[in-house]
Amino acid sequence: MSEATGKYSITMPRDIAEAARARGGPSGLSAYVAAAVARQIERDNLNELITVAEAEHGAITEGEIQALRDQLHQARGGTNAA
C-alpha cells in the first residue's frame, strides 16, 4: 500500500484480534487488518456492481453460474466439471 497512512483505534473481539496478530507475522497486525479491510471493500464494490447488473439484466441463474465455473475449471487445466 503506497498511500499515506493514519493511526486509528478500533474495537474487535479479543479472540479475533489475537488470531489476526498471530497470522500477521512479520508484517504485523496493522498490515493484516488493512489487507482484510481492503478485501472487504472490494467485495462490497463487487456486490454493488452485481446488484446494478441484475437490476438491469435480471438475476443470474444457477445454471449460468455453473457454466462459468465449468469454464474456469477448464481454463485452469481441469479435465472434468467441478
HTML snippet that shows the backbone in 3Dmol.js (N, CA, C, O; Angstrom):
<script src="https://3Dmol.org/build/3Dmol-min.js"></script>
<div id="view" style="width:600px;height:400px;position:relative"></div>
<script>
const pdb = `
ATOM      1  N   MET A   1       0.838  -1.182   0.000  1.00  0.00           N
ATOM      2  CA  MET A   1       0.000   0.000   0.000  1.00  0.00           C
ATOM      3  C   MET A   1       0.883   1.245   0.000  1.00  0.00           C
ATOM      4  O   MET A   1       1.662   1.465   0.927  1.00  0.00           O
ATOM      5  N   SER A   2       0.757   2.028  -1.012  1.00  0.00           N
ATOM      6  CA  SER A   2       1.632   3.186  -1.148  1.00  0.00           C
ATOM      7  C   SER A   2       0.996   4.472  -0.640  1.00  0.00           C
ATOM      8  O   SER A   2       1.658   5.509  -0.585  1.00  0.00           O
ATOM      9  N   GLU A   3      -0.279   4.417  -0.267  1.00  0.00           N
ATOM     10  CA  GLU A   3      -0.955   5.613   0.202  1.00  0.00           C
ATOM     11  C   GLU A   3      -0.438   6.010   1.585  1.00  0.00           C
ATOM     12  O   GLU A   3       0.142   5.197   2.303  1.00  0.00           O
ATOM     13  N   ALA A   4      -0.660   7.264   1.938  1.00  0.00           N
ATOM     14  CA  ALA A   4      -0.318   7.725   3.277  1.00  0.00           C
ATOM     15  C   ALA A   4      -1.148   6.960   4.296  1.00  0.00           C
ATOM     16  O   ALA A   4      -2.278   6.561   4.016  1.00  0.00           O
ATOM     17  N   THR A   5      -0.592   6.762   5.453  1.00  0.00           N
ATOM     18  CA  THR A   5      -1.299   6.011   6.485  1.00  0.00           C
ATOM     19  C   THR A   5      -1.705   6.929   7.621  1.00  0.00           C
ATOM     20  O   THR A   5      -1.176   8.032   7.764  1.00  0.00           O
ATOM     21  N   GLY A   6      -2.641   6.469   8.422  1.00  0.00           N
ATOM     22  CA  GLY A   6      -3.078   7.172   9.616  1.00  0.00           C
ATOM     23  C   GLY A   6      -3.204   6.168  10.738  1.00  0.00           C
ATOM     24  O   GLY A   6      -3.247   4.962  10.498  1.00  0.00           O
ATOM     25  N   LYS A   7      -3.262   6.651  11.940  1.00  0.00           N
ATOM     26  CA  LYS A   7      -3.397   5.776  13.094  1.00  0.00           C
ATOM     27  C   LYS A   7      -4.841   5.851  13.569  1.00  0.00           C
ATOM     28  O   LYS A   7      -5.390   6.937  13.755  1.00  0.00           O
ATOM     29  N   TYR A   8      -5.457   4.665  13.767  1.00  0.00           N
ATOM     30  CA  TYR A   8      -6.857   4.583  14.153  1.00  0.00           C
ATOM     31  C   TYR A   8      -7.002   3.653  15.337  1.00  0.00           C
ATOM     32  O   TYR A   8      -6.177   2.765  15.553  1.00  0.00           O
ATOM     33  N   SER A   9      -8.034   3.860  16.084  1.00  0.00           N
ATOM     34  CA  SER A   9      -8.360   2.978  17.192  1.00  0.00           C
ATOM     35  C   SER A   9      -9.625   2.230  16.823  1.00  0.00           C
ATOM     36  O   SER A   9     -10.632   2.848  16.477  1.00  0.00           O
ATOM     37  N   ILE A  10      -9.587   0.894  16.891  1.00  0.00           N
ATOM     38  CA  ILE A  10     -10.766   0.089  16.588  1.00  0.00           C
ATOM     39  C   ILE A  10     -11.027  -0.870  17.744  1.00  0.00           C
ATOM     40  O   ILE A  10     -10.141  -1.154  18.550  1.00  0.00           O
ATOM     41  N   THR A  11     -12.237  -1.351  17.806  1.00  0.00           N
ATOM     42  CA  THR A  11     -12.615  -2.325  18.820  1.00  0.00           C
ATOM     43  C   THR A  11     -13.061  -3.592  18.107  1.00  0.00           C
ATOM     44  O   THR A  11     -13.860  -3.542  17.172  1.00  0.00           O
ATOM     45  N   MET A  12     -12.533  -4.736  18.558  1.00  0.00           N
ATOM     46  CA  MET A  12     -12.930  -6.021  17.984  1.00  0.00           C
ATOM     47  C   MET A  12     -12.806  -7.071  19.076  1.00  0.00           C
ATOM     48  O   MET A  12     -12.116  -6.865  20.074  1.00  0.00           O
ATOM     49  N   PRO A  13     -13.478  -8.195  18.881  1.00  0.00           N
ATOM     50  CA  PRO A  13     -13.371  -9.265  19.868  1.00  0.00           C
ATOM     51  C   PRO A  13     -11.905  -9.697  20.060  1.00  0.00           C
ATOM     52  O   PRO A  13     -11.150  -9.795  19.093  1.00  0.00           O
ATOM     53  N   ARG A  14     -11.525  -9.947  21.287  1.00  0.00           N
ATOM     54  CA  ARG A  14     -10.143 -10.277  21.617  1.00  0.00           C
ATOM     55  C   ARG A  14      -9.642 -11.512  20.863  1.00  0.00           C
ATOM     56  O   ARG A  14      -8.503 -11.532  20.397  1.00  0.00           O
ATOM     57  N   ASP A  15     -10.493 -12.548  20.741  1.00  0.00           N
ATOM     58  CA  ASP A  15     -10.037 -13.762  20.062  1.00  0.00           C
ATOM     59  C   ASP A  15      -9.734 -13.503  18.582  1.00  0.00           C
ATOM     60  O   ASP A  15      -8.796 -14.077  18.028  1.00  0.00           O
ATOM     61  N   ILE A  16     -10.520 -12.647  17.952  1.00  0.00           N
ATOM     62  CA  ILE A  16     -10.260 -12.299  16.553  1.00  0.00           C
ATOM     63  C   ILE A  16      -8.972 -11.494  16.443  1.00  0.00           C
ATOM     64  O   ILE A  16      -8.168 -11.729  15.542  1.00  0.00           O
ATOM     65  N   ALA A  17      -8.773 -10.546  17.353  1.00  0.00           N
ATOM     66  CA  ALA A  17      -7.554  -9.732  17.334  1.00  0.00           C
ATOM     67  C   ALA A  17      -6.315 -10.598  17.524  1.00  0.00           C
ATOM     68  O   ALA A  17      -5.308 -10.397  16.845  1.00  0.00           O
ATOM     69  N   GLU A  18      -6.381 -11.552  18.436  1.00  0.00           N
ATOM     70  CA  GLU A  18      -5.226 -12.421  18.683  1.00  0.00           C
ATOM     71  C   GLU A  18      -4.954 -13.336  17.489  1.00  0.00           C
ATOM     72  O   GLU A  18      -3.797 -13.572  17.139  1.00  0.00           O
ATOM     73  N   ALA A  19      -6.011 -13.850  16.867  1.00  0.00           N
ATOM     74  CA  ALA A  19      -5.821 -14.684  15.678  1.00  0.00           C
ATOM     75  C   ALA A  19      -5.204 -13.866  14.550  1.00  0.00           C
ATOM     76  O   ALA A  19      -4.311 -14.347  13.853  1.00  0.00           O
ATOM     77  N   ALA A  20      -5.671 -12.637  14.365  1.00  0.00           N
ATOM     78  CA  ALA A  20      -5.112 -11.759  13.330  1.00  0.00           C
ATOM     79  C   ALA A  20      -3.664 -11.417  13.640  1.00  0.00           C
ATOM     80  O   ALA A  20      -2.826 -11.392  12.738  1.00  0.00           O
ATOM     81  N   ARG A  21      -3.363 -11.156  14.892  1.00  0.00           N
ATOM     82  CA  ARG A  21      -1.982 -10.835  15.292  1.00  0.00           C
ATOM     83  C   ARG A  21      -1.064 -12.038  14.998  1.00  0.00           C
ATOM     84  O   ARG A  21       0.051 -11.870  14.505  1.00  0.00           O
ATOM     85  N   ALA A  22      -1.550 -13.247  15.306  1.00  0.00           N
ATOM     86  CA  ALA A  22      -0.747 -14.448  15.060  1.00  0.00           C
ATOM     87  C   ALA A  22      -0.499 -14.657  13.570  1.00  0.00           C
ATOM     88  O   ALA A  22       0.587 -15.075  13.169  1.00  0.00           O
ATOM     89  N   ARG A  23      -1.504 -14.367  12.754  1.00  0.00           N
ATOM     90  CA  ARG A  23      -1.362 -14.555  11.309  1.00  0.00           C
ATOM     91  C   ARG A  23      -0.639 -13.398  10.633  1.00  0.00           C
ATOM     92  O   ARG A  23      -0.149 -13.539   9.512  1.00  0.00           O
ATOM     93  N   GLY A  24      -0.572 -12.275  11.300  1.00  0.00           N
ATOM     94  CA  GLY A  24       0.062 -11.103  10.704  1.00  0.00           C
ATOM     95  C   GLY A  24       1.542 -11.273  10.447  1.00  0.00           C
ATOM     96  O   GLY A  24       2.104 -10.624   9.565  1.00  0.00           O
ATOM     97  N   GLY A  25       2.177 -12.148  11.217  1.00  0.00           N
ATOM     98  CA  GLY A  25       3.597 -12.421  11.029  1.00  0.00           C
ATOM     99  C   GLY A  25       4.438 -11.166  11.076  1.00  0.00           C
ATOM    100  O   GLY A  25       4.139 -10.237  11.825  1.00  0.00           O
ATOM    101  N   PRO A  26       5.499 -11.138  10.270  1.00  0.00           N
ATOM    102  CA  PRO A  26       6.425 -10.003  10.295  1.00  0.00           C
ATOM    103  C   PRO A  26       5.774  -8.682   9.875  1.00  0.00           C
ATOM    104  O   PRO A  26       6.233  -7.611  10.274  1.00  0.00           O
ATOM    105  N   SER A  27       4.716  -8.752   9.079  1.00  0.00           N
ATOM    106  CA  SER A  27       4.058  -7.522   8.633  1.00  0.00           C
ATOM    107  C   SER A  27       3.272  -6.870   9.754  1.00  0.00           C
ATOM    108  O   SER A  27       3.071  -5.655   9.745  1.00  0.00           O
ATOM    109  N   GLY A  28       2.826  -7.661  10.719  1.00  0.00           N
ATOM    110  CA  GLY A  28       2.136  -7.126  11.878  1.00  0.00           C
ATOM    111  C   GLY A  28       0.627  -7.062  11.729  1.00  0.00           C
ATOM    112  O   GLY A  28       0.066  -7.262  10.652  1.00  0.00           O
ATOM    113  N   LEU A  29       0.004  -6.777  12.845  1.00  0.00           N
ATOM    114  CA  LEU A  29      -1.453  -6.718  12.929  1.00  0.00           C
ATOM    115  C   LEU A  29      -2.036  -5.638  12.021  1.00  0.00           C
ATOM    116  O   LEU A  29      -3.033  -5.877  11.340  1.00  0.00           O
ATOM    117  N   SER A  30      -1.438  -4.480  12.004  1.00  0.00           N
ATOM    118  CA  SER A  30      -1.980  -3.384  11.195  1.00  0.00           C
ATOM    119  C   SER A  30      -2.041  -3.737   9.715  1.00  0.00           C
ATOM    120  O   SER A  30      -3.042  -3.468   9.052  1.00  0.00           O
ATOM    121  N   ALA A  31      -0.977  -4.335   9.197  1.00  0.00           N
ATOM    122  CA  ALA A  31      -0.961  -4.707   7.784  1.00  0.00           C
ATOM    123  C   ALA A  31      -1.999  -5.785   7.501  1.00  0.00           C
ATOM    124  O   ALA A  31      -2.658  -5.757   6.461  1.00  0.00           O
ATOM    125  N   TYR A  32      -2.149  -6.737   8.424  1.00  0.00           N
ATOM    126  CA  TYR A  32      -3.120  -7.814   8.247  1.00  0.00           C
ATOM    127  C   TYR A  32      -4.535  -7.252   8.224  1.00  0.00           C
ATOM    128  O   TYR A  32      -5.341  -7.612   7.366  1.00  0.00           O
ATOM    129  N   VAL A  33      -4.830  -6.372   9.168  1.00  0.00           N
ATOM    130  CA  VAL A  33      -6.172  -5.775   9.241  1.00  0.00           C
ATOM    131  C   VAL A  33      -6.423  -4.894   8.023  1.00  0.00           C
ATOM    132  O   VAL A  33      -7.521  -4.925   7.466  1.00  0.00           O
ATOM    133  N   ALA A  34      -5.441  -4.113   7.597  1.00  0.00           N
ATOM    134  CA  ALA A  34      -5.606  -3.255   6.419  1.00  0.00           C
ATOM    135  C   ALA A  34      -5.903  -4.093   5.177  1.00  0.00           C
ATOM    136  O   ALA A  34      -6.758  -3.721   4.372  1.00  0.00           O
ATOM    137  N   ALA A  35      -5.209  -5.219   5.012  1.00  0.00           N
ATOM    138  CA  ALA A  35      -5.454  -6.087   3.863  1.00  0.00           C
ATOM    139  C   ALA A  35      -6.854  -6.690   3.929  1.00  0.00           C
ATOM    140  O   ALA A  35      -7.531  -6.803   2.908  1.00  0.00           O
ATOM    141  N   ALA A  36      -7.290  -7.077   5.129  1.00  0.00           N
ATOM    142  CA  ALA A  36      -8.634  -7.651   5.288  1.00  0.00           C
ATOM    143  C   ALA A  36      -9.710  -6.616   4.960  1.00  0.00           C
ATOM    144  O   ALA A  36     -10.698  -6.935   4.299  1.00  0.00           O
ATOM    145  N   VAL A  37      -9.522  -5.400   5.412  1.00  0.00           N
ATOM    146  CA  VAL A  37     -10.492  -4.346   5.129  1.00  0.00           C
ATOM    147  C   VAL A  37     -10.501  -4.027   3.635  1.00  0.00           C
ATOM    148  O   VAL A  37     -11.566  -3.809   3.057  1.00  0.00           O
ATOM    149  N   ALA A  38      -9.340  -3.999   3.013  1.00  0.00           N
ATOM    150  CA  ALA A  38      -9.272  -3.748   1.563  1.00  0.00           C
ATOM    151  C   ALA A  38     -10.034  -4.830   0.795  1.00  0.00           C
ATOM    152  O   ALA A  38     -10.757  -4.522  -0.153  1.00  0.00           O
ATOM    153  N   ARG A  39      -9.876  -6.106   1.201  1.00  0.00           N
ATOM    154  CA  ARG A  39     -10.623  -7.186   0.546  1.00  0.00           C
ATOM    155  C   ARG A  39     -12.122  -7.021   0.745  1.00  0.00           C
ATOM    156  O   ARG A  39     -12.899  -7.273  -0.176  1.00  0.00           O
ATOM    157  N   GLN A  40     -12.533  -6.604   1.927  1.00  0.00           N
ATOM    158  CA  GLN A  40     -13.957  -6.414   2.187  1.00  0.00           C
ATOM    159  C   GLN A  40     -14.518  -5.288   1.321  1.00  0.00           C
ATOM    160  O   GLN A  40     -15.630  -5.400   0.804  1.00  0.00           O
ATOM    161  N   ILE A  41     -13.767  -4.218   1.163  1.00  0.00           N
ATOM    162  CA  ILE A  41     -14.205  -3.110   0.311  1.00  0.00           C
ATOM    163  C   ILE A  41     -14.354  -3.596  -1.137  1.00  0.00           C
ATOM    164  O   ILE A  41     -15.312  -3.229  -1.817  1.00  0.00           O
ATOM    165  N   GLU A  42     -13.403  -4.423  -1.610  1.00  0.00           N
ATOM    166  CA  GLU A  42     -13.517  -4.985  -2.966  1.00  0.00           C
ATOM    167  C   GLU A  42     -14.789  -5.826  -3.097  1.00  0.00           C
ATOM    168  O   GLU A  42     -15.498  -5.726  -4.098  1.00  0.00           O
ATOM    169  N   ARG A  43     -15.075  -6.645  -2.097  1.00  0.00           N
ATOM    170  CA  ARG A  43     -16.294  -7.469  -2.123  1.00  0.00           C
ATOM    171  C   ARG A  43     -17.543  -6.599  -2.119  1.00  0.00           C
ATOM    172  O   ARG A  43     -18.487  -6.856  -2.866  1.00  0.00           O
ATOM    173  N   ASP A  44     -17.546  -5.568  -1.277  1.00  0.00           N
ATOM    174  CA  ASP A  44     -18.700  -4.663  -1.235  1.00  0.00           C
ATOM    175  C   ASP A  44     -18.914  -4.004  -2.594  1.00  0.00           C
ATOM    176  O   ASP A  44     -20.047  -3.896  -3.064  1.00  0.00           O
ATOM    177  N   ASN A  45     -17.823  -3.563  -3.223  1.00  0.00           N
ATOM    178  CA  ASN A  45     -17.922  -2.931  -4.542  1.00  0.00           C
ATOM    179  C   ASN A  45     -18.454  -3.917  -5.581  1.00  0.00           C
ATOM    180  O   ASN A  45     -19.286  -3.558  -6.414  1.00  0.00           O
ATOM    181  N   LEU A  46     -17.972  -5.161  -5.530  1.00  0.00           N
ATOM    182  CA  LEU A  46     -18.468  -6.173  -6.467  1.00  0.00           C
ATOM    183  C   LEU A  46     -19.943  -6.469  -6.232  1.00  0.00           C
ATOM    184  O   LEU A  46     -20.700  -6.625  -7.190  1.00  0.00           O
ATOM    185  N   ASN A  47     -20.362  -6.548  -4.975  1.00  0.00           N
ATOM    186  CA  ASN A  47     -21.776  -6.786  -4.678  1.00  0.00           C
ATOM    187  C   ASN A  47     -22.651  -5.649  -5.200  1.00  0.00           C
ATOM    188  O   ASN A  47     -23.749  -5.891  -5.703  1.00  0.00           O
ATOM    189  N   GLU A  48     -22.172  -4.414  -5.084  1.00  0.00           N
ATOM    190  CA  GLU A  48     -22.920  -3.276  -5.630  1.00  0.00           C
ATOM    191  C   GLU A  48     -23.022  -3.391  -7.147  1.00  0.00           C
ATOM    192  O   GLU A  48     -24.078  -3.123  -7.720  1.00  0.00           O
ATOM    193  N   LEU A  49     -21.943  -3.783  -7.793  1.00  0.00           N
ATOM    194  CA  LEU A  49     -21.941  -3.953  -9.252  1.00  0.00           C
ATOM    195  C   LEU A  49     -22.914  -5.048  -9.670  1.00  0.00           C
ATOM    196  O   LEU A  49     -23.649  -4.892 -10.644  1.00  0.00           O
ATOM    197  N   ILE A  50     -22.918  -6.153  -8.936  1.00  0.00           N
ATOM    198  CA  ILE A  50     -23.837  -7.251  -9.229  1.00  0.00           C
ATOM    199  C   ILE A  50     -25.280  -6.789  -9.075  1.00  0.00           C
ATOM    200  O   ILE A  50     -26.129  -7.114  -9.905  1.00  0.00           O
ATOM    201  N   THR A  51     -25.558  -6.037  -8.021  1.00  0.00           N
ATOM    202  CA  THR A  51     -26.916  -5.539  -7.798  1.00  0.00           C
ATOM    203  C   THR A  51     -27.378  -4.667  -8.959  1.00  0.00           C
ATOM    204  O   THR A  51     -28.509  -4.800  -9.425  1.00  0.00           O
ATOM    205  N   VAL A  52     -26.517  -3.787  -9.420  1.00  0.00           N
ATOM    206  CA  VAL A  52     -26.851  -2.912 -10.543  1.00  0.00           C
ATOM    207  C   VAL A  52     -27.055  -3.737 -11.811  1.00  0.00           C
ATOM    208  O   VAL A  52     -28.015  -3.512 -12.549  1.00  0.00           O
ATOM    209  N   ALA A  53     -26.158  -4.692 -12.071  1.00  0.00           N
ATOM    210  CA  ALA A  53     -26.258  -5.508 -13.279  1.00  0.00           C
ATOM    211  C   ALA A  53     -27.522  -6.359 -13.254  1.00  0.00           C
ATOM    212  O   ALA A  53     -28.198  -6.492 -14.274  1.00  0.00           O
ATOM    213  N   GLU A  54     -27.849  -6.942 -12.089  1.00  0.00           N
ATOM    214  CA  GLU A  54     -29.052  -7.763 -12.008  1.00  0.00           C
ATOM    215  C   GLU A  54     -30.314  -6.915 -12.148  1.00  0.00           C
ATOM    216  O   GLU A  54     -31.307  -7.378 -12.710  1.00  0.00           O
ATOM    217  N   ALA A  55     -30.288  -5.693 -11.651  1.00  0.00           N
ATOM    218  CA  ALA A  55     -31.445  -4.815 -11.803  1.00  0.00           C
ATOM    219  C   ALA A  55     -31.673  -4.491 -13.277  1.00  0.00           C
ATOM    220  O   ALA A  55     -32.812  -4.350 -13.723  1.00  0.00           O
ATOM    221  N   GLU A  56     -30.587  -4.376 -14.019  1.00  0.00           N
ATOM    222  CA  GLU A  56     -30.693  -4.026 -15.432  1.00  0.00           C
ATOM    223  C   GLU A  56     -30.955  -5.236 -16.325  1.00  0.00           C
ATOM    224  O   GLU A  56     -31.695  -5.139 -17.304  1.00  0.00           O
ATOM    225  N   HIS A  57     -30.339  -6.396 -15.983  1.00  0.00           N
ATOM    226  CA  HIS A  57     -30.376  -7.555 -16.881  1.00  0.00           C
ATOM    227  C   HIS A  57     -31.076  -8.780 -16.302  1.00  0.00           C
ATOM    228  O   HIS A  57     -31.227  -9.782 -17.001  1.00  0.00           O
ATOM    229  N   GLY A  58     -31.497  -8.726 -15.070  1.00  0.00           N
ATOM    230  CA  GLY A  58     -32.116  -9.881 -14.425  1.00  0.00           C
ATOM    231  C   GLY A  58     -31.107 -10.685 -13.623  1.00  0.00           C
ATOM    232  O   GLY A  58     -29.895 -10.556 -13.795  1.00  0.00           O
ATOM    233  N   ALA A  59     -31.641 -11.512 -12.747  1.00  0.00           N
ATOM    234  CA  ALA A  59     -30.789 -12.305 -11.868  1.00  0.00           C
ATOM    235  C   ALA A  59     -30.011 -13.367 -12.643  1.00  0.00           C
ATOM    236  O   ALA A  59     -30.467 -13.865 -13.673  1.00  0.00           O
ATOM    237  N   ILE A  60     -28.850 -13.695 -12.137  1.00  0.00           N
ATOM    238  CA  ILE A  60     -28.029 -14.749 -12.715  1.00  0.00           C
ATOM    239  C   ILE A  60     -28.562 -16.079 -12.199  1.00  0.00           C
ATOM    240  O   ILE A  60     -28.798 -16.236 -11.001  1.00  0.00           O
ATOM    241  N   THR A  61     -28.751 -17.036 -13.101  1.00  0.00           N
ATOM    242  CA  THR A  61     -29.307 -18.327 -12.702  1.00  0.00           C
ATOM    243  C   THR A  61     -28.197 -19.260 -12.208  1.00  0.00           C
ATOM    244  O   THR A  61     -27.018 -19.046 -12.490  1.00  0.00           O
ATOM    245  N   GLU A  62     -28.600 -20.300 -11.465  1.00  0.00           N
ATOM    246  CA  GLU A  62     -27.638 -21.301 -11.001  1.00  0.00           C
ATOM    247  C   GLU A  62     -26.972 -22.001 -12.187  1.00  0.00           C
ATOM    248  O   GLU A  62     -25.791 -22.341 -12.123  1.00  0.00           O
ATOM    249  N   GLY A  63     -27.719 -22.215 -13.257  1.00  0.00           N
ATOM    250  CA  GLY A  63     -27.146 -22.827 -14.452  1.00  0.00           C
ATOM    251  C   GLY A  63     -26.052 -21.979 -15.065  1.00  0.00           C
ATOM    252  O   GLY A  63     -25.022 -22.501 -15.490  1.00  0.00           O
ATOM    253  N   GLU A  64     -26.270 -20.663 -15.115  1.00  0.00           N
ATOM    254  CA  GLU A  64     -25.251 -19.753 -15.648  1.00  0.00           C
ATOM    255  C   GLU A  64     -24.004 -19.763 -14.762  1.00  0.00           C
ATOM    256  O   GLU A  64     -22.876 -19.758 -15.255  1.00  0.00           O
ATOM    257  N   ILE A  65     -24.226 -19.776 -13.457  1.00  0.00           N
ATOM    258  CA  ILE A  65     -23.092 -19.812 -12.518  1.00  0.00           C
ATOM    259  C   ILE A  65     -22.292 -21.093 -12.719  1.00  0.00           C
ATOM    260  O   ILE A  65     -21.063 -21.054 -12.783  1.00  0.00           O
ATOM    261  N   GLN A  66     -22.979 -22.226 -12.818  1.00  0.00           N
ATOM    262  CA  GLN A  66     -22.280 -23.498 -13.004  1.00  0.00           C
ATOM    263  C   GLN A  66     -21.535 -23.540 -14.327  1.00  0.00           C
ATOM    264  O   GLN A  66     -20.421 -24.062 -14.389  1.00  0.00           O
ATOM    265  N   ALA A  67     -22.124 -23.004 -15.381  1.00  0.00           N
ATOM    266  CA  ALA A  67     -21.446 -22.970 -16.680  1.00  0.00           C
ATOM    267  C   ALA A  67     -20.158 -22.157 -16.598  1.00  0.00           C
ATOM    268  O   ALA A  67     -19.144 -22.539 -17.182  1.00  0.00           O
ATOM    269  N   LEU A  68     -20.193 -21.051 -15.882  1.00  0.00           N
ATOM    270  CA  LEU A  68     -18.990 -20.230 -15.719  1.00  0.00           C
ATOM    271  C   LEU A  68     -17.947 -20.938 -14.856  1.00  0.00           C
ATOM    272  O   LEU A  68     -16.748 -20.840 -15.116  1.00  0.00           O
ATOM    273  N   ARG A  69     -18.410 -21.653 -13.826  1.00  0.00           N
ATOM    274  CA  ARG A  69     -17.470 -22.438 -13.013  1.00  0.00           C
ATOM    275  C   ARG A  69     -16.792 -23.508 -13.866  1.00  0.00           C
ATOM    276  O   ARG A  69     -15.588 -23.740 -13.746  1.00  0.00           O
ATOM    277  N   ASP A  70     -17.568 -24.152 -14.720  1.00  0.00           N
ATOM    278  CA  ASP A  70     -17.010 -25.179 -15.599  1.00  0.00           C
ATOM    279  C   ASP A  70     -15.964 -24.580 -16.539  1.00  0.00           C
ATOM    280  O   ASP A  70     -14.908 -25.174 -16.752  1.00  0.00           O
ATOM    281  N   GLN A  71     -16.254 -23.407 -17.102  1.00  0.00           N
ATOM    282  CA  GLN A  71     -15.295 -22.740 -17.988  1.00  0.00           C
ATOM    283  C   GLN A  71     -14.014 -22.391 -17.235  1.00  0.00           C
ATOM    284  O   GLN A  71     -12.914 -22.570 -17.758  1.00  0.00           O
ATOM    285  N   LEU A  72     -14.156 -21.896 -16.019  1.00  0.00           N
ATOM    286  CA  LEU A  72     -12.992 -21.545 -15.214  1.00  0.00           C
ATOM    287  C   LEU A  72     -12.166 -22.790 -14.900  1.00  0.00           C
ATOM    288  O   LEU A  72     -10.938 -22.767 -14.988  1.00  0.00           O
ATOM    289  N   HIS A  73     -12.836 -23.858 -14.539  1.00  0.00           N
ATOM    290  CA  HIS A  73     -12.144 -25.115 -14.242  1.00  0.00           C
ATOM    291  C   HIS A  73     -11.359 -25.597 -15.463  1.00  0.00           C
ATOM    292  O   HIS A  73     -10.209 -26.018 -15.338  1.00  0.00           O
ATOM    293  N   GLN A  74     -11.980 -25.536 -16.639  1.00  0.00           N
ATOM    294  CA  GLN A  74     -11.306 -25.962 -17.863  1.00  0.00           C
ATOM    295  C   GLN A  74     -10.127 -25.048 -18.181  1.00  0.00           C
ATOM    296  O   GLN A  74      -9.078 -25.524 -18.617  1.00  0.00           O
ATOM    297  N   ALA A  75     -10.284 -23.758 -17.971  1.00  0.00           N
ATOM    298  CA  ALA A  75      -9.212 -22.805 -18.237  1.00  0.00           C
ATOM    299  C   ALA A  75      -8.013 -23.039 -17.322  1.00  0.00           C
ATOM    300  O   ALA A  75      -6.870 -22.765 -17.688  1.00  0.00           O
ATOM    301  N   ARG A  76      -8.295 -23.545 -16.138  1.00  0.00           N
ATOM    302  CA  ARG A  76      -7.215 -23.827 -15.181  1.00  0.00           C
ATOM    303  C   ARG A  76      -6.580 -25.193 -15.425  1.00  0.00           C
ATOM    304  O   ARG A  76      -5.707 -25.618 -14.668  1.00  0.00           O
ATOM    305  N   GLY A  77      -7.014 -25.873 -16.471  1.00  0.00           N
ATOM    306  CA  GLY A  77      -6.411 -27.142 -16.812  1.00  0.00           C
ATOM    307  C   GLY A  77      -7.155 -28.347 -16.279  1.00  0.00           C
ATOM    308  O   GLY A  77      -6.637 -29.462 -16.315  1.00  0.00           O
ATOM    309  N   GLY A  78      -8.361 -28.138 -15.786  1.00  0.00           N
ATOM    310  CA  GLY A  78      -9.158 -29.256 -15.285  1.00  0.00           C
ATOM    311  C   GLY A  78      -9.651 -30.121 -16.422  1.00  0.00           C
ATOM    312  O   GLY A  78      -9.791 -29.660 -17.555  1.00  0.00           O
ATOM    313  N   THR A  79      -9.913 -31.383 -16.114  1.00  0.00           N
ATOM    314  CA  THR A  79     -10.339 -32.307 -17.145  1.00  0.00           C
ATOM    315  C   THR A  79     -11.827 -32.613 -17.077  1.00  0.00           C
ATOM    316  O   THR A  79     -12.398 -33.138 -18.033  1.00  0.00           O
ATOM    317  N   ASN A  80     -12.461 -32.287 -15.949  1.00  0.00           N
ATOM    318  CA  ASN A  80     -13.901 -32.524 -15.848  1.00  0.00           C
ATOM    319  C   ASN A  80     -14.554 -31.421 -15.040  1.00  0.00           C
ATOM    320  O   ASN A  80     -13.864 -30.630 -14.396  1.00  0.00           O
ATOM    321  N   ALA A  81     -15.873 -31.360 -15.068  1.00  0.00           N
ATOM    322  CA  ALA A  81     -16.607 -30.305 -14.362  1.00  0.00           C
ATOM    323  C   ALA A  81     -16.442 -30.458 -12.877  1.00  0.00           C
ATOM    324  O   ALA A  81     -16.385 -31.573 -12.360  1.00  0.00           O
ATOM    325  N   ALA A  82     -16.363 -29.308 -12.169  1.00  0.00           N
ATOM    326  CA  ALA A  82     -16.217 -29.325 -10.703  1.00  0.00           C
ATOM    327  C   ALA A  82     -17.530 -29.596 -10.035  1.00  0.00           C
ATOM    328  O   ALA A  82     -17.599 -29.648  -8.807  1.00  0.00           O
TER     329      ALA A  82
END
`;
const viewer = $3Dmol.createViewer("view");
viewer.addModel(pdb, "pdb");
viewer.setStyle({}, {cartoon: {color: "spectrum"}});
viewer.zoomTo();
viewer.render();
</script>
